[in-house]
């Protein structure tokens, strides 16, 4: 069975880019969310194998959402996505339990490498 992935990003274009990379590599995108609060709801509903989470979003940012998801499911696998120059946020994300991070603009091979490594 294909690994089910939830994509979280406030930019529809970025979600489309990740969805494209994932589906071309045999992963199933089980859902999408455009902010942290929606990500938590979708996580509860869909129980994905992995989440790609943008850091900077309206309503609730990715780090807050990551912390909430980790409370629900301590073993949750979350990969953070951030634009260049957000190193401090990436460190916060890793400390909050993110498994890896990928930098925008996305490079397909880096995205797949991070996902394979995280899913084991």
MOCOR-V331624 format. One record per run of one state. SS is the DSSP state (A for helix, B for strand, O for the rest). FROM is the first residue (numbers start at 0). TO is the last residue. If there is no record, write none. Layout:
# MOCOR-V331624
ss: {SS/SS}
from: {FROM/FROM}
to: {TO/TO}
This chain:
# MOCOR-V331624
ss: {O/B/O/A/O/B/O/A/O/B/O/A/O/B/O/A/O/B/O/A/O}
from: {0/3/8/11/24/27/33/35/46/49/54/61/72/77/83/86/95/99/104/107/119}
to: {2/7/10/23/26/32/34/45/48/53/60/71/76/82/85/94/98/103/106/118/119}
